[in-house]
Each structure stands twice: as C-alpha cells, then as structure tokens.
Amino acid sequence: MTASEAKEQQGRIDTTRLQDIARAYTQTAVLYSAIDVELFSHIDKGADTEVALSDATGLRPVDIDRLVTCCLSMDLLRWADQSSGRLENAPDVDRYLVKGKKTYAGPWMTFTRNSVPDWFRMTELMREGKPTLLGMYEDITPESARKYHESTSSIGFGAARRFVRSVDLSGRRHLLDLGGGSGAYSITAVKTFDGLEATVLDLPPVVEATKDYIAQHDVVDKVTTHGADFTQGEFPSPCDVVVMASNLPIYDAEVIASVVARAFRALEPGGEMHLIGEILDDDRRAPVDAAMWGMNELICGSLGRAHSRAECKGYFEAAGFVDAEVSEFIPGTLARCFGRKPA
C-alpha cells in the first residue's frame, strides 16, 4: 500500500461510530447485570478470580467468563495480576458500585431501568403520546416518592456537598429549596452554615418522604417543608436564597421562566438564586447527558425539554436578576445558573 493510499484509508468514512451508538444499550445491560449479581462487591470482598466469582454469584463459569470479559473491555474491571487471573475494580467502580460503602450508588445507576422498554417506543410516543405538565409526577404518592428518593438521594447529597463547597452562604438566613425532593441541598446547607434555615417546597406526597430525611439527619429544627406545586402560585417568603436543583428538564421554557420570575419576587433585596441542572451548551451539541435528560421527558410523559445556557441566563435576566452567569458545576453533567436580586 502506498503512502497516499494509506492516507486515504485513514480518512475513509465507515460505520464504526454508528455501530457503537446502535449497540450502546448492550453496555448498559452488562452494567445492570453486574450490579444485579454484585460482581464488584464480591471482587472487593476477595472473590477476585473467575472461579471464585462463579462460586460467589452462583453463575455458570461460561457466564462469568462472558461478564468479566465485557467488564474488562468496558474498563469496569482491570487485571490486578493477569498471570494468576486476579481482578480488581476500576477506581470509580470501587468507589460507587461496591455495596456497603457509604458512596454506593447502585440504585442511582439503575434508576431509569424500568423505563428502558419505553426508550425503544420513542417513535410511537412522539406520534401518539399525550404529555401533561407534570408527566410521571401527576400520580406520585408518598410511597412512590420514597422509592424514587431511595434511588436518587445518594447522588443528590453528593451534589449538595459540592454545592456548599462551591457557594458561600455565610450570613444568609433562609433558603427556599424548589422541588427539593429528599431535601439534600437544604439539609446539607443548614449543617454547613450557622444561622441558616431552609424550606423544602415540593408536591404534597413528596414532602412526606422529605420529612423522613429531615428526621434522619436531625435537622427538624432547621428545615421545614411546604407541600405545593411550584409551577403555580407565589412562593413562601421572605427568603434570601433560592435553589432549584436537578429538575430543570422536566419543564418547558414557559414554566421555567415563570418559576424564576416568582423566585425573584419571593427573594429579599440582595438575595440570590441558583438553578442547577442538566444544561446544554448554546450550540446544543453537548453535553449528551443534558440532551438525553430532555428526551427522557418524552418517556416520562411531560412537556419538558433540555435548556441551553443562553436560555437559562435569559430566564434570569428577564425576571430582573443581575450578574446572571452560568458555570460548570459537575463537568459534563450539571451546570449552575446564578443570579442576584438588586439590593
């Protein structure tokens, strides 16, 4: 092969990227199965060979061979010593997918598992679906809210810890947590900043679950709940901080603009608002995760969609906020839109 032929071949378009996308669901399925059989937890406990894993999980050796091979190829597992067949978990797997560890996030990783079949009905849902304002939340109950937050609270508290490291609320008196769910941001904030109290505003069935977390964290004297639909009505005031976290794609532009405007009215002069969510870059090419959470609202039956950085900043400026800006919060996953009410 000549140099020119080699150069042409290197630049040739093929189907590899498209095939990877078409079969991406296979990697999801492998991850779910590995979590199901507690593969990573068994390895952490010392069952770090395929023979030991077969005994620990009760799976056939051939299936352990298949599963381990997939996990190695996906960099979920690595060789501790290939000559002796000893395996180890990749660093992020070791931190988040080993049962019993404080950082275990297995329930969050499988949070959307029940909706997988509907993702393969997207065309049908786009043509025949009948979305509502709240989608899946229209029929939420205290029991389903508790189950929901069993899956999401671990990641929520992790994000809340990052928030209090990133944002100084010293001197603030009252935080209003819109759609606060488990109360992670409120609970973490009042534990971090002296003199701060908080109100979690969420749907009436949801705040029944919120109360459980408030009691567990022993902050019943600092965090209260308010059962309401924040898509309508004025917000409790006075408050000098408003946080709305991880529910942005559930709603369309009209609702978000209204929420931000009503938050502005509820804030005391000089107060601040933080909108934390899956926010798209302005060209809408990234992050993929933000785009997919927007599409998830088709699956959930709501009218929501992904919002861009410019759109979020625009909601704040239209409401009257100054110094509006959008910054990275968790790179590739979440961004934070900030605005201040003039003093």
C-alpha positions as CSV (number, residue, x, y, z in Angstrom):
1,M,0.0,0.0,0.0
2,T,1.4,3.4,-1.0
3,A,1.6,6.3,1.4
4,S,-1.2,8.1,-0.4
5,E,-3.4,5.0,-0.3
6,A,-2.8,4.7,3.4
7,K,-3.6,8.3,4.0
8,E,-6.9,7.9,2.0
9,Q,-7.8,4.8,4.0
10,Q,-7.2,6.6,7.3
11,G,-9.6,9.3,6.2
12,R,-12.2,6.9,5.0
13,I,-15.7,7.1,6.5
14,D,-17.0,3.8,7.9
15,T,-19.9,2.6,10.1
16,T,-17.9,2.1,13.3
17,R,-19.2,5.1,15.2
18,L,-22.8,4.4,14.1
19,Q,-22.5,0.8,15.1
20,D,-21.2,1.8,18.5
21,I,-24.3,4.0,19.0
22,A,-26.7,1.4,17.7
23,R,-25.4,-1.2,20.2
24,A,-24.7,1.1,23.2
25,Y,-27.6,-0.5,25.0
26,T,-25.6,-3.7,25.3
27,Q,-23.1,-1.9,27.7
28,T,-26.0,-0.6,29.8
29,A,-27.3,-4.2,30.1
30,V,-23.9,-5.5,31.1
31,L,-23.6,-2.8,33.8
32,Y,-27.1,-3.6,35.2
33,S,-26.3,-7.4,35.3
34,A,-23.0,-6.8,37.0
35,I,-24.8,-4.7,39.7
36,D,-27.6,-7.4,40.0
37,V,-25.1,-10.2,40.8
38,E,-23.0,-7.9,43.0
39,L,-19.9,-8.7,40.9
40,F,-17.9,-5.7,42.0
41,S,-18.9,-6.2,45.7
42,H,-17.7,-9.8,45.5
43,I,-14.4,-8.8,44.0
44,D,-13.9,-6.2,46.7
45,K,-14.5,-8.9,49.3
46,G,-11.8,-11.1,47.9
47,A,-13.6,-13.2,45.3
48,D,-11.2,-11.8,42.7
49,T,-10.8,-14.7,40.2
50,E,-13.4,-16.1,37.8
51,V,-13.5,-19.4,39.7
52,A,-14.2,-17.5,43.0
53,L,-16.8,-15.3,41.3
54,S,-18.6,-18.3,39.9
55,D,-18.9,-19.7,43.4
56,A,-19.9,-16.4,45.0
57,T,-22.5,-15.5,42.4
58,G,-23.8,-19.0,41.6
59,L,-23.4,-18.3,37.9
60,R,-22.0,-20.8,35.4
61,P,-18.3,-20.4,34.6
62,V,-19.1,-19.6,31.0
63,D,-21.4,-16.7,32.0
64,I,-18.8,-15.3,34.4
65,D,-16.3,-15.5,31.6
66,R,-18.6,-13.5,29.4
67,L,-19.5,-11.0,32.1
68,V,-15.9,-10.5,33.2
69,T,-14.7,-10.1,29.6
70,C,-17.3,-7.4,28.9
71,C,-16.4,-5.6,32.2
72,L,-12.7,-5.7,31.3
73,S,-13.5,-4.3,27.8
74,M,-15.6,-1.5,29.3
75,D,-12.8,-0.7,31.9
76,L,-15.1,-1.5,34.8
77,L,-12.7,-4.2,35.8
78,R,-8.9,-4.4,35.4
79,W,-6.3,-7.0,35.9
80,A,-4.6,-6.9,39.3
81,D,-2.4,-9.8,38.1
82,Q,-3.4,-11.4,34.8
83,S,-0.9,-14.3,35.2
84,S,-2.8,-15.5,38.2
85,G,-6.2,-14.4,36.9
86,R,-6.8,-11.9,39.7
87,L,-9.1,-9.0,39.0
88,E,-9.7,-5.6,40.6
89,N,-12.4,-2.9,40.3
90,A,-11.7,0.3,38.3
91,P,-11.3,3.3,40.7
92,D,-14.8,4.7,40.1
93,V,-16.4,1.3,40.3
94,D,-14.6,0.7,43.6
95,R,-16.0,3.9,45.0
96,Y,-19.5,3.8,43.7
97,L,-20.5,0.2,42.9
98,V,-19.4,-1.7,46.0
99,K,-22.3,-2.5,48.2
100,G,-21.9,-1.4,51.8
101,K,-19.7,1.6,51.1
102,K,-21.1,5.0,52.1
103,T,-20.6,6.1,48.5
104,Y,-22.6,3.2,46.9
105,A,-24.7,4.5,44.0
106,G,-26.1,1.3,42.6
107,P,-29.7,2.4,42.9
108,W,-28.9,5.6,41.1
109,M,-27.2,3.8,38.3
110,T,-30.3,1.6,37.7
111,F,-32.7,4.5,38.4
112,T,-34.1,4.6,34.8
113,R,-34.0,0.8,34.3
114,N,-37.8,0.4,34.4
115,S,-38.2,2.9,31.6
116,V,-35.8,1.1,29.2
117,P,-38.6,-0.5,27.1
118,D,-40.2,2.9,26.6
119,W,-37.0,4.3,25.1
120,F,-37.4,1.8,22.3
121,R,-41.0,3.1,21.8
122,M,-39.9,6.7,21.3
123,T,-41.3,7.0,17.8
124,E,-44.7,5.7,18.9
125,L,-44.6,8.1,21.9
126,M,-43.8,11.1,19.8
127,R,-46.6,10.3,17.4
128,E,-49.2,9.1,19.8
129,G,-48.2,10.3,23.3
130,K,-50.4,12.7,25.3
131,P,-47.9,14.6,27.6
132,T,-49.0,16.5,30.6
133,L,-47.4,19.3,32.6
134,L,-46.0,17.1,35.4
135,G,-45.8,13.8,33.5
136,M,-44.9,10.9,35.8
137,Y,-45.3,13.2,38.8
138,E,-49.1,13.7,38.2
139,D,-49.8,10.4,40.1
140,I,-47.0,10.3,42.6
141,T,-47.8,9.0,46.0
142,P,-45.8,9.1,49.3
143,E,-44.8,5.5,48.8
144,S,-43.6,6.0,45.2
145,A,-41.8,9.2,46.3
146,R,-40.0,7.3,49.0
147,K,-38.9,4.7,46.5
148,Y,-37.9,7.4,44.0
149,H,-35.6,9.1,46.5
150,E,-34.1,5.8,47.7
151,S,-32.6,5.8,44.2
152,T,-31.8,9.5,43.8
153,S,-30.8,10.7,47.3
154,S,-27.2,9.3,47.3
155,I,-26.4,11.3,44.2
156,G,-28.4,14.3,45.5
157,F,-26.5,14.5,48.7
158,G,-23.2,14.2,46.8
159,A,-24.2,17.2,44.6
160,A,-25.3,19.1,47.7
161,R,-21.9,18.6,49.3
162,R,-20.3,20.0,46.1
163,F,-22.8,23.0,46.2
164,V,-21.8,24.0,49.8
165,R,-18.1,23.8,48.9
166,S,-18.7,26.0,45.8
167,V,-21.1,28.6,47.1
168,D,-20.6,30.6,50.3
169,L,-23.9,31.1,52.0
170,S,-22.4,32.6,55.2
171,G,-24.7,35.3,56.6
172,R,-27.8,34.0,54.7
173,R,-30.8,33.4,56.8
174,H,-33.4,31.4,54.8
175,L,-33.1,29.1,51.8
176,L,-36.1,28.1,49.7
177,D,-35.5,24.7,48.0
178,L,-37.8,24.4,45.0
179,G,-38.6,20.8,44.1
180,G,-36.2,19.8,46.8
181,G,-37.2,16.1,47.0
182,S,-35.1,14.4,49.6
183,G,-34.1,17.9,50.9
184,A,-30.4,17.1,50.2
185,Y,-29.4,20.7,49.5
186,S,-31.4,22.2,52.4
187,I,-30.1,19.6,54.9
188,T,-26.5,19.9,53.8
189,A,-26.7,23.7,53.7
190,V,-28.1,24.2,57.2
191,K,-25.5,21.8,58.6
192,T,-22.7,23.8,56.9
193,F,-23.7,27.4,57.5
194,D,-24.5,28.7,61.0
195,G,-27.8,30.5,61.3
196,L,-29.3,29.2,58.1
197,E,-32.7,27.7,57.9
198,A,-34.5,26.2,54.9
199,T,-37.9,25.3,53.5
200,V,-38.3,22.4,51.0
201,L,-41.1,23.1,48.6
202,D,-42.3,20.1,46.7
203,L,-45.5,18.2,45.8
204,P,-47.5,17.2,48.9
205,P,-46.8,13.5,48.5
206,V,-43.1,14.2,48.0
207,V,-42.6,16.2,51.2
208,E,-43.8,13.2,53.2
209,A,-40.7,11.5,52.0
210,T,-38.7,14.7,52.6
211,K,-39.7,14.6,56.3
212,D,-38.0,11.2,56.6
213,Y,-34.7,12.6,55.5
214,I,-35.0,15.7,57.7
215,A,-35.6,13.5,60.7
216,Q,-32.8,11.1,59.8
217,H,-30.3,14.0,59.6
218,D,-31.6,15.5,62.9
219,V,-32.4,19.0,61.4
220,V,-36.1,19.2,62.2
221,D,-35.4,22.5,64.0
222,K,-33.8,24.0,60.9
223,V,-35.6,22.5,57.8
224,T,-39.4,22.7,57.2
225,T,-41.5,21.5,54.3
226,H,-44.2,23.2,52.2
227,G,-46.4,20.9,50.1
228,A,-47.2,22.7,46.8
229,D,-46.8,22.5,43.1
230,F,-44.1,25.1,42.3
231,T,-45.3,25.5,38.7
232,Q,-48.1,27.8,40.0
233,G,-48.7,30.2,42.8
234,E,-46.4,32.6,44.7
235,F,-43.6,31.2,46.8
236,P,-43.2,31.4,50.6
237,S,-41.2,34.5,51.7
238,P,-39.1,36.1,53.0
239,C,-36.1,34.1,51.8
240,D,-32.6,35.3,50.7
241,V,-31.5,32.2,48.8
242,V,-33.5,30.1,46.3
243,V,-32.2,26.8,45.0
244,M,-33.7,24.7,42.2
245,A,-31.7,21.6,41.5
246,S,-31.9,18.7,39.1
247,N,-35.4,19.2,37.8
248,L,-34.8,21.7,35.0
249,P,-35.6,19.4,32.0
250,I,-38.9,18.3,33.5
251,Y,-40.4,21.7,32.3
252,D,-40.7,23.8,29.2
253,A,-39.4,27.3,28.8
254,E,-42.6,29.0,29.8
255,V,-42.7,27.2,33.2
256,I,-39.0,27.7,34.0
257,A,-39.3,31.4,33.1
258,S,-42.3,31.7,35.4
259,V,-40.6,29.8,38.3
260,V,-37.6,32.1,38.0
261,A,-39.8,35.2,38.0
262,R,-41.7,34.1,41.1
263,A,-38.5,33.2,42.8
264,F,-37.3,36.8,42.1
265,R,-40.4,38.2,43.7
266,A,-40.0,36.0,46.8
267,L,-36.4,36.9,47.4
268,E,-35.4,39.8,49.7
269,P,-33.3,42.5,48.0
270,G,-29.8,41.3,47.6
271,G,-30.9,37.7,47.6
272,E,-29.6,35.1,45.2
273,M,-30.9,32.2,43.1
274,H,-29.1,29.1,42.0
275,L,-30.5,26.9,39.2
276,I,-28.6,23.7,39.0
277,G,-29.3,21.2,36.2
278,E,-28.5,19.4,33.0
279,I,-27.9,22.5,30.9
280,L,-26.9,22.3,27.2
281,D,-24.1,24.3,25.6
282,D,-25.6,27.0,23.3
283,D,-24.9,25.1,20.1
284,R,-26.8,22.1,21.7
285,R,-24.1,19.7,20.8
286,A,-23.2,18.9,24.4
287,P,-23.4,17.6,27.0
288,V,-25.0,14.4,25.7
289,D,-26.4,13.7,29.2
290,A,-28.3,17.0,29.2
291,A,-29.8,16.2,25.8
292,M,-30.8,12.7,27.0
293,W,-32.5,14.0,30.1
294,G,-34.5,16.3,27.9
295,M,-35.6,13.3,25.8
296,N,-36.3,11.4,29.0
297,E,-39.3,13.7,29.5
298,L,-40.9,12.1,26.4
299,I,-40.6,8.8,28.2
300,C,-42.0,10.3,31.4
301,G,-44.9,11.9,29.6
302,S,-44.2,15.6,30.4
303,L,-43.8,18.7,28.3
304,G,-40.2,19.2,29.4
305,R,-37.1,19.5,27.3
306,A,-33.4,20.4,27.6
307,H,-32.5,24.1,28.0
308,S,-29.4,25.9,26.9
309,R,-27.0,28.1,28.9
310,A,-28.2,31.2,27.0
311,E,-31.8,30.3,27.7
312,C,-31.2,29.9,31.4
313,K,-29.3,33.1,31.6
314,G,-32.2,34.7,29.7
315,Y,-34.8,33.5,32.2
316,F,-32.8,35.1,35.0
317,E,-32.3,38.4,33.2
318,A,-35.9,38.6,32.1
319,A,-37.0,38.2,35.8
320,G,-34.8,41.1,36.9
321,F,-31.7,39.3,38.2
322,V,-28.3,40.9,37.8
323,D,-24.9,39.4,37.4
324,A,-26.5,36.4,35.8
325,E,-24.0,33.7,34.7
326,V,-23.8,30.0,34.0
327,S,-20.8,28.0,35.2
328,E,-19.7,24.3,35.3
329,F,-21.0,22.5,38.4
330,I,-20.2,18.9,37.6
331,P,-18.4,18.9,34.2
332,G,-20.2,17.1,31.5
333,T,-23.3,16.6,33.8
334,L,-24.5,19.7,35.6
335,A,-24.2,23.4,35.3
336,R,-25.2,26.2,37.7
337,C,-27.0,29.4,36.7
338,F,-26.7,32.2,39.2
339,G,-28.4,35.5,39.6
340,R,-28.7,38.2,42.3
341,K,-31.7,40.4,43.1
342,P,-30.6,44.0,43.2
343,A,-30.3,45.4,46.8
